[in-house]
Amino acid sequence: METHASLNNLFSFAGAPGEPPEGSKSVKVQGWLRRVNKEVERPLAVLGRIIECYMELPDTEESSRSLFGVSITDAKKELKTKLEAILSRCNLTYITGGIISDGSSASSRSLAELIKGRDIPSIDAEFNRALANVNSEPREAVSAACNILESIFKTYIADENLEMPQKQDLQNVWKVVRSDLGFEPGLLQDDDLKKILSGVLSVVDGIGAFRTHASSAHGEGRKVYNLKPRHARLAINSAHTIALFVLETWDERKLR
């Protein structure tokens, strides 16, 4: 489908670094993709632009286009199907506009940077488990999202020499942490911040309840949740935003 010239244009337009690699078309593509993965800060952004023209085929295309008796349209559709299968195996999702998502968000990336320098293996493990399972096993991802918060809260209680509650579920360890950090709406003067903080308190309770009722952490009752990756992504991104806020507040207190 592609010539050497069209591949060069495609990769250059997508932001692949350097001059076109030498060799056959397949060798060129593999070499350039390896270079992207090694040298580019956000390789998925480049990959998304490279495959955009194949992933966003129009619903109706000219069926008369052919090359040496082979339908070009069918070949592109076949490639799209293969690309979707490969992305799925890697727990990646293509989003219209040349975007490839690994399930993370800006808060997830910020949290990843913040926990990188901390010796808290449990947080790191649950963080990776949440992102790895968001598309393939959303129930596992929801469970991990809740566990991230529990791990951070328990670590905070231990490091700050606070009294660990007798029942160490999410809601109870969260009460200890939010009280010590001053996360109580009544303590704030600004009405808008009160609304945001009240919402945060509700979100933590919601994540805990969601883990109880819809995740893989517990058996199902009569009501079965039809959990989708978008539901898991909502829980993960919410948990990561709260975790980031707690860790940043904790760090700021230490500096003071």
LOMI-904352 format. One line per 3 residues: number of its first residue (from 1); their letters; for each residue x, y, z of N, C-alpha, C. Coordinates in pm, 1 decimal, always signed. Each point is the difference from the previous one (the first is absolute). Layout:
! LOMI-904352
NUM = A = X:Y:Z:X:Y:Z:X:Y:Z ~ ...
! end
This chain:
! LOMI-904352
1 = MET = +81.9:-120.3:+0.0:-81.9:+120.3:+0.0:+85.8:+126.0:+0.0 ~ +112.6:-4.8:+67.8:+85.7:+117.6:+11.8:+128.6:-19.3:-79.9 ~ +51.6:+111.5:-51.8:+129.7:-0.2:-65.9:+103.1:+52.2:+99.3
4 = HAS = +128.1:-7.3:-37.7:+104.0:+56.1:+87.4:-24.4:+148.8:+21.9 ~ -38.3:+69.9:-107.2:-22.9:+144.2:+10.6:-117.3:+31.6:+92.2 ~ -110.2:-76.6:-12.4:-116.3:+27.6:+84.8:+27.6:-34.5:+146.2
7 = LNN = +79.2:-105.2:+24.4:+39.2:-33.1:+137.4:+85.1:+110.9:+60.3 ~ +93.5:+52.5:-79.7:+84.1:+109.7:+47.9:-85.6:+120.4:+38.8 ~ -97.5:+32.9:-85.2:-87.6:+112.7:+28.8:-84.8:-25.4:+124.1
10 = LFS = -51.4:-121.5:+11.8:-87.1:-35.5:+111.5:+73.1:+10.7:+133.4 ~ +118.4:-60.1:+8.2:+76.0:+0.3:+124.8:+52.4:+139.6:+33.5 ~ +42.7:+74.1:-101.2:+50.1:+135.8:+24.1:-112.1:+89.6:+50.6
13 = FAG = -118.6:-11.9:-60.7:-115.4:+79.3:+42.4:-39.6:-34.0:+144.1 ~ +14.8:-127.2:+37.8:-38.5:-44.2:+134.1:+100.1:+42.9:+106.3 ~ +116.9:+47.0:-42.1:+99.4:+44.7:+96.9:+104.8:-103.3:+34.3
16 = APG = +15.5:-103.8:-84.7:+105.5:-99.4:+22.9:+135.8:+66.1:-22.6 ~ +95.6:-19.9:+90.7:+127.5:+72.2:-8.2:+96.5:-60.2:-102.4 ~ +89.1:+84.3:-50.2:+110.3:-46.0:-84.5:-37.9:-22.5:-144.2
19 = EPP = +102.8:-38.0:-76.3:-18.2:-31.2:-141.1:-61.4:-139.1:-16.2 ~ -66.3:-26.5:-113.8:-59.0:-132.7:-22.7:+104.6:-110.3:+7.2 ~ -25.1:-107.1:+75.0:+94.1:-112.5:+5.0:+12.7:-66.8:-136.7
22 = EGS = +115.7:-60.6:-23.6:+23.9:-71.7:-125.5:-64.8:-138.1:+7.0 ~ -22.1:-59.9:-117.9:-51.8:-136.7:-7.0:-136.5:-6.5:-64.3 ~ -57.6:-119.2:+4.9:-133.1:-20.8:-57.4:-103.2:+80.4:+78.3
25 = KSV = -124.1:+0.9:-51.4:-104.2:+77.0:+68.1:-25.8:-53.0:+141.1 ~ -3.2:-131.8:+15.6:-25.2:-56.0:+133.4:+115.4:+30.6:+95.1 ~ +123.4:-7.4:-50.8:+117.7:+31.7:+81.6:-2.1:+147.8:+38.7
28 = KVQ = -37.0:+84.2:-95.7:-7.7:+143.7:+25.9:-101.0:+30.2:+110.2 ~ -120.8:-58.7:-8.9:-104.6:+25.4:+98.9:+43.3:-46.7:+138.4 ~ +55.0:-121.2:+8.8:+42.9:-53.0:+130.0:+110.6:+85.5:+60.5
31 = GWL = +96.1:+38.4:-83.4:+110.6:+81.3:+48.5:-46.0:+135.6:+50.6 ~ -92.6:+61.5:-73.7:-49.9:+132.1:+40.2:-84.1:-8.0:+126.2 ~ -81.3:-106.1:+13.1:-80.8:-16.3:+120.3:+87.9:-23.0:+123.3
34 = RRV = +106.0:-77.7:-15.9:+94.0:-20.7:+112.2:+63.6:+133.0:+40.3 ~ +34.8:+80.6:-99.2:+61.0:+130.2:+27.7:-98.5:+91.3:+73.0 ~ -125.4:-3.6:-42.9:-104.3:+79.4:+66.7:-11.8:-41.1:+145.9
37 = NKE = -5.9:-130.7:+24.6:-15.8:-51.8:+135.5:+117.9:+36.4:+89.2 ~ +118.9:+8.8:-59.9:+122.1:+25.5:+76.0:+24.7:+148.9:+22.7 ~ -31.2:+83.1:-98.9:+42.4:+139.6:+4.0:-111.5:+100.2:+29.4
40 = VER = -124.2:-37.3:-23.5:-110.4:+95.0:+15.8:-57.2:-9.5:+140.6 ~ -28.4:+115.1:+59.4:-51.7:+2.2:+137.3:-138.0:-64.0:+9.2 ~ -84.5:+23.0:-100.9:-135.3:-59.0:-0.5:-18.0:-79.1:-129.7
43 = PLA = +53.5:-121.5:-4.6:-4.3:-78.3:-124.5:-141.2:-34.9:-46.1 ~ -94.9:-14.7:+94.9:-137.4:-33.8:-39.6:-63.9:+112.7:-80.6 ~ +41.0:+123.7:+25.5:-54.5:+112.9:-76.1:+42.4:-8.8:-146.2
46 = VLG = +126.3:-39.9:-22.6:+49.8:-15.9:-136.9:-68.1:-118.3:-66.9 ~ -12.0:-111.1:+72.7:-64.4:-118.7:-56.1:-144.4:+30.2:-39.1 ~ -69.6:+77.5:+82.1:-138.2:+34.3:-31.2:-12.4:+75.6:-131.1
49 = RII = +92.6:+91.5:-24.5:-4.1:+75.9:-125.9:+36.1:-88.1:-119.3 ~ +86.6:-99.2:+22.7:+40.5:-88.9:-108.9:-117.3:-86.5:-46.6 ~ -75.6:-53.3:+93.8:-106.8:-93.7:-36.8:-135.6:+68.0:-18.7
52 = ECY = -5.8:+131.6:+19.2:-128.2:+71.0:-6.9:-73.1:-24.0:-131.7 ~ +73.1:+6.5:-111.3:-65.5:-13.0:-130.8:-55.7:-140.3:-22.5 ~ +52.6:-99.7:+71.3:-49.9:-137.0:-13.8:-114.9:-27.6:+97.4
55 = MEL = +5.1:+64.6:+116.8:-101.1:-24.9:+102.9:-128.9:+77.2:-24.8 ~ +5.8:+104.5:-80.5:-118.1:+84.1:-21.6:-46.1:-6.2:-144.8 ~ -17.7:-121.2:-49.0:-53.1:-18.8:-134.6:-144.6:+47.6:-6.3
58 = PDT = -40.6:+66.0:-108.0:-141.2:+39.6:-15.1:-89.3:-123.2:-1.3 ~ -123.9:+18.5:+42.5:-95.3:-111.3:+1.8:-22.7:-55.4:-140.0 ~ -0.4:+88.3:-100.4:-16.8:-44.0:-139.0:+117.0:+49.1:-81.5
61 = EES = +68.7:-90.5:-65.3:+113.7:+34.3:-84.6:-22.0:-55.3:-138.7 ~ +66.5:+60.0:-95.1:-15.3:-46.7:-137.7:+45.2:-145.4:-11.0 ~ -91.6:-84.6:-39.2:+32.8:-142.2:-8.9:+75.7:-32.2:-128.1
64 = SRS = +6.3:+98.2:-94.5:+63.1:-27.9:-128.4:+151.0:+16.0:+3.1 ~ +53.8:+59.0:+107.5:+143.7:+20.7:+6.9:+70.6:-133.3:+20.3 ~ +94.0:-29.8:-87.5:+72.7:-125.9:+13.4:+140.7:+15.9:-56.1
67 = LFG = +86.3:-89.6:+42.5:+138.0:-1.8:-46.5:+35.4:-144.0:-32.7 ~ +28.0:-26.4:-131.8:+31.4:-135.3:-46.5:-109.6:-98.3:+39.4 ~ -125.4:+45.8:-8.2:-113.0:-87.4:+27.9:-34.0:-15.9:+146.3
70 = VSI = +76.1:+67.6:+90.4:-26.0:-9.8:+143.5:-66.4:+128.5:+47.2 ~ -111.8:-10.3:+68.3:-72.6:+116.9:+48.5:+82.2:+72.3:+105.6 ~ +28.6:+127.9:-23.8:+76.7:+79.2:+96.3:-82.0:+21.2:+126.8
73 = TDA = -130.3:+20.6:-17.6:-88.4:+21.1:+114.7:+2.6:-120.0:+93.4 ~ -9.9:-120.2:-55.1:+1.0:-121.1:+81.5:+132.8:-15.3:+73.0 ~ +109.8:+33.9:-66.4:+131.3:-11.9:+62.3:+12.3:+95.4:+118.6
76 = KKE = -52.2:+121.2:-14.4:+4.8:+96.4:+109.6:-85.9:-45.1:+117.0 ~ -116.9:-54.8:-31.5:-88.4:-47.7:+106.2:+62.2:-117.2:+74.4 ~ +67.6:-85.5:-74.5:+67.4:-114.4:+62.9:+111.0:+48.4:+92.4
79 = LKT = +75.0:+102.0:-44.1:+105.9:+55.8:+84.0:-58.2:+64.5:+125.7 ~ -112.4:+69.9:-16.2:-64.9:+62.6:+115.1:-38.6:-105.6:+103.4 ~ -56.5:-111.5:-46.5:-39.2:-108.1:+91.1:+121.2:-54.5:+74.7
82 = KLE = +111.4:-17.4:-70.5:+122.3:-50.4:+62.9:+53.5:+99.8:+103.4 ~ -3.4:+129.1:-35.8:+48.0:+102.6:+92.7:-84.6:+2.7:+126.8 ~ -131.2:-11.8:-14.7:-88.4:-0.6:+116.5:+30.0:-119.1:+90.6
85 = AIL = +28.0:-116.0:-60.4:+31.8:-120.0:+78.6:+131.6:+17.7:+75.4 ~ +99.7:+59.5:-65.5:+130.9:+21.8:+63.3:-13.2:+98.7:+115.3 ~ -71.6:+109.5:-22.0:-19.5:+98.9:+105.9:-71.6:-61.0:+119.2
88 = SRC = -100.5:-83.4:-26.4:-75.4:-63.8:+107.6:+88.8:-90.9:+83.7 ~ +88.2:-76.8:-67.6:+91.6:-88.6:+73.5:+94.0:+79.6:+89.8 ~ +29.9:+121.6:-38.6:+90.6:+85.5:+77.7:-76.1:+91.0:+96.2
91 = NLT = -131.7:-26.3:+16.8:-85.2:+80.4:+87.9:-1.9:+147.1:-41.0 ~ -1.5:+24.6:-130.0:-6.8:+134.8:-54.6:-129.3:+17.1:-77.8 ~ -44.8:+123.7:-11.2:-123.2:+30.7:-71.9:+23.7:+115.9:-94.7
94 = YIT = -49.1:-13.4:-124.6:+10.1:+111.2:-94.2:-121.3:+90.3:+16.0 ~ +24.8:+132.1:+10.0:-105.4:+99.5:+11.9:+5.9:+91.4:-121.6 ~ -116.0:+30.2:-57.3:-6.5:+83.8:-118.9:+83.0:+126.9:+15.9
97 = GGI = +79.6:+28.7:-103.1:+86.7:+117.6:+4.0:+146.8:-35.8:+12.3 ~ +32.0:-129.0:-21.3:+139.9:-41.9:+7.1:+52.8:-13.8:+140.7 ~ -87.3:-36.4:+93.1:+38.5:-12.0:+141.4:-2.1:-146.9:+41.9
100 = ISD = +107.8:-44.8:+61.9:+4.5:-135.3:+56.3:+5.9:+13.9:+150.9 ~ -97.4:-59.5:+67.6:-10.0:+12.8:+145.0:+40.2:-129.6:+68.4 ~ +76.6:+14.2:+108.1:+32.5:-116.0:+83.1:-87.3:-2.0:+124.9
103 = GSS = -105.6:+85.0:-0.6:-90.6:+4.1:+115.1:+38.9:+102.2:+103.6 ~ +115.6:+60.1:-16.0:+43.9:+97.2:+98.3:-49.6:+138.7:-35.6 ~ +14.3:+91.3:+94.8:-39.7:+138.7:-20.9:+113.7:+89.1:+47.2
106 = ASS = -21.3:+130.6:-5.3:+101.4:+92.7:+48.9:+28.1:-24.6:+148.0 ~ -105.7:-27.8:+77.3:+19.9:-27.2:+142.1:+77.3:-129.7:+20.6 ~ -24.5:-99.4:-86.4:+72.1:-126.9:+10.2:+148.6:+20.6:-24.9
109 = RSL = +31.8:+77.3:-105.3:+140.9:+25.2:-31.2:+67.8:+79.0:+111.4 ~ -71.7:+98.3:+57.9:+56.6:+78.3:+109.7:+21.3:-86.9:+123.2 ~ -96.9:-87.4:+27.9:+13.1:-90.0:+114.0:+116.2:-95.7:-20.9
112 = AEL = +18.2:-47.6:-122.7:+111.4:-89.8:-28.6:+133.1:+66.1:+31.0 ~ +12.2:+128.1:-34.5:+122.9:+73.6:+28.7:+18.0:+18.7:+149.7 ~ -110.6:+24.8:+70.8:+8.5:+29.1:+142.8:+36.1:-124.0:+81.9
115 = IKG = -49.5:-116.8:-40.0:+29.0:-120.6:+78.2:+130.7:-65.7:-41.9 ~ +57.3:+49.0:-111.2:+122.9:-61.4:-50.9:+113.1:+8.7:+102.7 ~ +7.0:+111.4:+73.7:+108.9:+17.2:+95.2:-31.8:-48.3:+139.7
118 = RDI = -113.1:-65.4:+17.3:-39.4:-48.2:+132.0:+15.9:-151.8:+8.6 ~ +47.9:-46.0:+110.8:+20.5:-144.1:+18.6:-128.4:-60.9:+56.8 ~ -103.5:-3.2:-83.9:-128.4:-56.5:+42.3:-41.3:-102.8:-105.4
121 = PSI = +52.6:-121.3:+7.1:-27.2:-101.3:-104.0:-147.6:-27.7:-20.7 ~ -79.9:+4.4:+107.2:-142.2:-33.3:-13.0:-71.5:+100.4:-89.5 ~ +34.0:+129.4:+12.5:-62.9:+102.1:-83.8:+40.4:-18.8:-144.8
124 = DAE = +128.2:-21.4:-20.9:+51.3:-17.6:-136.2:-65.1:-120.7:-67.4 ~ -14.7:-109.3:+74.8:-58.7:-121.9:-56.4:-146.3:+20.8:-37.7 ~ -76.2:+64.5:+87.9:-142.1:+21.6:-28.5:-19.2:+102.0:-113.0
127 = FNR = +88.3:+98.0:-6.5:-5.9:+98.7:-108.1:+16.3:-69.2:-134.9 ~ +101.0:-85.6:-11.1:+24.8:-72.4:-124.8:-112.7:-98.1:-31.6 ~ -54.9:-64.5:+103.6:-108.1:-96.6:-21.3:-125.8:+69.4:-52.2
130 = ALA = -27.4:+119.4:+52.8:-118.4:+74.0:-43.5:+9.6:+35.7:-147.8 ~ +113.2:+54.5:-42.1:+14.7:+42.9:-138.7:+8.6:-119.0:-95.1 ~ +61.0:-108.5:+45.1:+17.5:-116.1:-87.7:-131.7:-70.8:-29.1
133 = NVN = -95.5:+11.6:+91.4:-124.5:-76.9:-13.1:-121.5:+81.4:-41.2 ~ +17.3:+130.6:-21.6:-116.1:+86.0:-21.9:-82.4:-42.8:-121.4 ~ +65.2:-46.7:-106.1:-73.1:-41.1:-119.5:-34.3:-148.2:-1.8
136 = SEP = +92.0:-83.3:+47.0:-20.7:-144.7:-8.1:-77.5:-56.0:+118.9 ~ +24.6:+51.6:+120.2:-65.8:-50.2:+121.4:-44.6:+118.1:+85.6 ~ -107.7:+69.0:-38.3:-41.2:+120.2:+73.6:-28.9:-24.4:+147.5
139 = REA = -46.5:-121.1:+36.4:-26.1:-27.8:+141.8:+130.5:+0.7:+80.2 ~ +105.3:-57.0:-56.1:+130.9:+2.8:+64.9:+49.2:+143.5:+14.9 ~ -24.1:+81.1:-101.9:+45.3:+138.7:+1.5:-69.1:+79.8:+109.8
142 = VSA = -131.6:-21.7:+17.5:-74.6:+69.7:+105.2:+53.3:-39.1:+137.0 ~ +25.0:-128.3:+18.7:+55.4:-47.2:+126.5:+134.8:+65.5:+28.2 ~ +85.2:+8.2:-102.5:+132.1:+60.2:+17.2:-10.9:+149.3:+28.2
145 = ACN = -95.4:+68.3:-63.1:-18.7:+143.5:+22.4:-30.8:+27.9:+146.4 ~ -85.4:-82.2:+58.6:-33.7:+14.9:+141.7:+120.6:-33.1:+88.2 ~ +74.4:-104.0:-38.5:+116.1:-41.5:+78.4:+109.8:+106.0:+1.5
148 = ILE = +9.6:+78.6:-109.1:+98.3:+108.6:-4.0:-27.2:+97.2:+115.2 ~ -126.1:+38.6:+13.5:-35.2:+93.9:+106.7:+23.2:-62.0:+137.5 ~ -41.5:-124.6:+17.4:+20.9:-66.4:+129.5:+148.1:-5.6:+35.5
151 = SIF = +85.6:-32.9:-97.4:+144.1:-10.3:+25.4:+58.2:+134.0:+40.5 ~ -38.6:+106.2:-70.8:+51.1:+133.3:+31.8:-46.8:+44.4:+138.2 ~ -127.3:-22.5:+30.5:-53.4:+42.4:+129.9:+66.5:-76.6:+114.5
154 = KTY = +18.9:-131.0:-16.1:+63.8:-79.2:+105.4:+146.1:+40.3:+17.6 ~ +66.9:+29.9:-110.1:+139.4:+46.4:+7.7:+7.5:+133.2:+73.5 ~ -93.2:+88.1:-30.4:-3.0:+130.6:+67.5:-18.9:-18.1:+150.6
157 = IAD = -96.0:-83.5:+38.7:-27.9:-22.1:+142.0:+123.2:-55.6:+71.3 ~ +66.5:-95.7:-64.3:+118.9:-60.6:+61.6:+115.0:+100.4:+9.7 ~ +26.7:+72.6:-107.4:+113.4:+93.0:-1.6:-21.7:+119.9:+92.0
160 = ENL = -125.8:+39.7:+17.7:-29.0:+114.4:+86.7:-30.9:-42.5:+143.5 ~ +19.9:-130.2:+28.7:-20.0:-53.4:+135.4:-141.7:+28.3:+53.0 ~ -98.2:-16.6:-86.9:-138.2:+16.3:+41.2:-56.9:-136.1:+41.1
163 = EMP = -111.8:+2.4:+68.2:-60.9:-125.2:+45.3:-78.0:-63.9:-114.7 ~ +37.8:-122.0:-32.1:-67.7:-72.9:-106.3:-137.8:-44.2:+48.3 ~ -105.2:+23.2:-78.2:-134.6:-40.7:+43.8:-9.0:-151.8:+9.5
166 = QKQ = -89.6:-46.6:+86.2:-15.1:-143.8:+18.5:-45.1:-67.1:-128.9 ~ -94.9:+62.3:-71.0:-44.3:-50.8:-128.9:+73.3:+77.7:-109.1 ~ +86.5:-68.8:-72.2:+88.3:+69.1:-93.0:-51.5:-2.8:-144.4
169 = DLQ = -128.3:+31.5:-18.8:-50.8:+11.7:-136.2:+23.2:+143.0:-48.7 ~ -34.5:+26.3:-124.9:+30.3:+129.7:-60.3:-63.3:+115.2:+76.3 ~ -127.7:-12.0:+34.4:-69.5:+110.4:+64.7:+62.7:+36.4:+134.4
172 = NVW = +40.7:-101.1:+77.0:+53.4:+27.2:+133.9:+141.2:+56.1:-2.4 ~ +85.8:-51.5:-86.9:+135.5:+58.1:-5.8:-5.4:+139.8:-61.4 ~ -95.7:+23.2:-90.4:-17.0:+132.1:-60.6:-43.4:+102.9:+105.0
175 = KVV = -84.6:-40.3:+94.6:-42.9:+92.2:+106.2:+118.9:+49.4:+80.5 ~ +93.9:-89.3:+30.1:+118.6:+38.2:+77.7:+85.7:+98.0:-78.5 ~ +22.0:-30.7:-127.1:+88.1:+83.1:-83.7:-61.2:+136.8:-24.2
178 = RSD = -126.7:+3.9:-37.0:-61.2:+130.2:-33.7:-9.9:+89.0:+122.7 ~ -18.5:-61.3:+116.9:-5.5:+78.1:+122.8:+137.2:+59.7:+31.5 ~ +105.0:-79.0:-17.0:+134.9:+48.0:+32.1:+47.5:+105.9:-99.2
181 = LGF = -38.1:-13.8:-127.8:+41.3:+96.4:-101.9:-92.2:+122.4:-7.3 ~ -109.5:-3.6:+74.8:-91.4:+113.9:-0.4:-94.5:+1.5:-117.6 ~ -29.3:-118.3:-54.1:-92.3:-9.0:-113.5:-145.0:-6.1:+48.5
184 = EPG = -40.2:+98.7:+75.7:-137.5:+6.1:+47.2:-62.8:+127.7:-54.1 ~ -109.6:-10.8:-73.7:-62.8:+118.2:-60.7:-27.7:+112.0:+100.0 ~ -34.1:-36.2:+124.0:-32.5:+100.5:+100.4:+117.4:+87.2:+38.8
187 = LLQ = +122.8:-45.8:-27.0:+119.4:+76.3:+36.5:+38.0:+104.5:-104.1 ~ -64.3:-4.2:-117.0:+34.6:+90.6:-108.9:-88.5:+124.6:+1.2 ~ +59.8:+111.2:-42.0:-74.0:+125.4:-8.2:-65.8:+17.6:-136.4
190 = DDD = +66.0:-49.5:-103.9:-46.4:+19.6:-137.2:-112.3:-99.5:-32.3 ~ -116.4:+53.1:-38.5:-115.3:-86.3:-27.9:+24.7:-92.4:-119.3 ~ +71.6:+50.0:-101.6:+25.6:-82.1:-117.9:+89.4:-118.5:+34.2
193 = LKK = +103.4:+23.9:+81.8:+88.4:-109.2:+41.8:-76.9:-100.3:+87.2 ~ -93.5:+50.3:+79.2:-82.5:-90.0:+81.7:-76.2:-98.1:-88.5 ~ -54.7:+52.6:-111.4:-76.0:-85.3:-91.2:+90.1:-106.7:-61.2
196 = ILS = +120.6:+42.1:-42.7:+93.1:-95.7:-61.1:+39.6:-107.6:+99.6 ~ +34.8:+42.8:+123.2:+44.8:-96.4:+101.4:-113.0:-93.9:+40.5 ~ -122.5:+53.0:+7.2:-115.1:-86.8:+29.9:-16.3:-105.4:-109.1
199 = GVL = +22.4:+41.0:-124.7:-7.3:-94.4:-110.8:+107.4:-106.1:+9.1 ~ +122.4:+40.6:+42.1:+109.9:-95.5:+15.1:-35.0:-105.7:+104.9 ~ -58.9:+44.7:+111.5:-38.7:-94.9:+104.9:-100.1:-101.8:-53.8
202 = SVV = -94.1:+47.1:-80.0:-99.8:-89.6:-58.3:+62.5:-96.9:-99.2 ~ +98.7:+50.2:-77.7:+65.3:-85.1:-99.2:+74.3:-114.7:+67.1 ~ +70.6:+28.6:+109.6:+71.2:-107.0:+71.3:-98.5:-106.3:+47.6
205 = DGI = -111.7:+43.5:+56.9:-102.1:-95.9:+44.0:-53.4:-78.9:-119.0 ~ -19.2:+68.6:-113.1:-51.0:-66.9:-119.7:+95.6:-103.4:-54.0 ~ +129.2:+31.8:+0.5:+100.3:-95.1:-48.3:+2.8:-124.5:+89.0
208 = GAF = -9.0:+22.4:+131.2:-2.3:-113.9:+92.0:-121.8:-87.8:-22.2 ~ -115.2:+62.7:-19.6:-122.5:-76.6:-23.4:+4.4:-71.8:-134.4 ~ +57.6:+67.0:-98.9:+12.0:-59.2:-133.5:+87.5:-123.9:+5.2
211 = RTH = +109.2:+6.5:+75.6:+88.4:-116.5:+15.9:-75.4:-114.8:+66.2 ~ -81.9:+33.2:+99.4:-75.0:-102.6:+71.9:-102.6:-68.7:-89.2 ~ -69.1:+79.1:-81.8:-113.9:-53.8:-74.5:+30.5:-43.9:-142.4
214 = ASS = +102.8:+59.6:-61.3:+18.8:-24.2:-143.5:+136.7:-51.4:-39.8 ~ +95.1:-3.8:+92.9:+135.1:-40.3:-38.8:+20.0:-149.6:+18.9 ~ +124.5:-44.0:-21.8:+33.8:-141.4:+16.7:+33.6:-33.6:+144.5
217 = AHG = -6.1:+100.8:+89.3:+41.0:-23.4:+138.7:-103.4:-80.8:+78.4 ~ -124.0:-1.4:-47.7:-106.1:-71.4:+72.0:-86.7:-78.6:-97.8 ~ -66.9:-100.8:+50.4:-92.1:-76.7:-82.1:-124.7:+81.0:-30.9
220 = EGR = -69.3:-36.0:-106.4:-118.7:+72.2:-41.3:-125.2:-57.3:+65.0 ~ -96.0:+86.6:+26.7:-129.0:-42.6:+51.5:-98.8:-14.1:-114.7 ~ -124.7:+36.2:+27.8:-102.2:-10.2:-104.1:+21.7:+104.6:-109.6
223 = KVY = +48.9:+117.2:+40.5:+20.4:+107.4:-96.5:+138.2:-11.7:-61.6 ~ +6.0:-12.7:-131.4:+127.1:-13.2:-71.2:+28.1:+129.5:-75.4 ~ +115.0:+61.4:+26.0:+37.7:+123.1:-67.2:+56.5:-30.9:-138.0
226 = NLK = -51.0:+70.7:-100.2:+54.6:-10.6:-135.4:+113.1:+101.0:-13.1 ~ +113.7:-35.2:+60.8:+111.7:+93.6:+11.5:+73.9:+14.2:-132.7 ~ +15.9:+123.1:-45.4:+69.4:+30.3:-124.2:+134.0:+67.1:+30.6
229 = PRH = +93.7:-2.6:-95.8:+127.6:+70.9:+21.1:-17.9:+146.4:+35.8 ~ -101.9:+66.3:-55.3:-21.1:+141.6:+32.0:-38.5:+18.9:+146.7 ~ -71.2:-97.7:+57.3:-32.4:+8.2:+142.1:+126.9:-15.8:+84.0
232 = ARL = +82.1:-96.8:-38.0:+125.7:-21.8:+71.7:+90.8:+121.2:-12.3 ~ +2.1:+59.8:-119.4:+84.2:+118.6:-23.0:-45.9:+116.0:+87.8 ~ -130.8:+14.0:+17.3:-52.9:+105.1:+87.8:+47.1:-21.1:+143.4
235 = AIN = -7.9:-123.4:+48.1:+43.7:-29.9:+136.8:+150.0:+23.4:+16.0 ~ +78.4:-45.1:-98.8:+145.6:+15.3:+6.7:+40.9:+146.3:-0.3 ~ -55.0:+76.0:-96.1:+38.3:+141.0:-9.1:-42.3:+78.2:+123.6
238 = SAH = -116.6:-34.9:+56.3:-45.5:+65.7:+123.7:+94.3:-33.3:+115.1 ~ +35.1:-127.8:+11.8:+90.4:-42.5:+107.5:+136.8:+64.5:-14.5 ~ +49.8:+8.6:-122.9:+131.7:+58.2:-21.7:+0.5:+149.4:+32.6
241 = TIA = -108.6:+69.9:-33.4:-8.8:+142.6:+30.8:+2.4:+22.4:+150.9 ~ -74.3:-81.1:+74.5:-3.5:+13.1:+145.6:+135.1:-37.8:+60.8 ~ +58.9:-108.9:-49.8:+131.1:-42.5:+50.1:+104.2:+108.9:-21.9
244 = LFV = -4.3:+62.6:-116.0:+94.2:+107.5:-32.1:-17.5:+117.7:+95.6 ~ -125.1:+36.7:+27.5:-28.7:+111.1:+90.6:+50.2:-30.0:+141.2 ~ -21.5:-122.5:+47.1:+45.2:-38.2:+134.2:+152.8:+4.6:+9.1
247 = LET = +68.7:-56.8:-97.9:+146.1:-4.1:+3.2:+60.6:+140.4:-11.2 ~ -57.6:+83.3:-84.9:+50.8:+137.1:-13.2:-21.9:+79.7:+128.6 ~ -114.9:-19.4:+63.6:-27.4:+67.8:+126.9:+94.9:-49.2:+108.3
250 = WDE = +23.8:-130.2:+0.2:+93.4:-60.1:+96.9:+139.5:+57.7:-19.4 ~ +46.1:+7.3:-124.4:+133.0:+54.4:-28.3:+10.4:+147.5:+40.0 ~ -106.1:+75.5:-26.0:-0.4:+142.5:+35.4:+8.5:+17.8:+152.2
253 = RKL = -69.4:-87.0:+71.5:+5.8:+8.0:+147.2:+141.7:-28.3:+49.0 ~ +66.4:-97.8:-61.3:+136.8:-33.2:+41.6:+93.8:+117.4:-22.4 ~ -19.4:+71.7:-111.2:+84.8:+115.7:-29.5:-20.6:+111.5:+101.2
256 = R = -124.4:+15.0:+47.7:-27.9:+102.3:+99.9:+59.3:-36.8:+135.5
! end
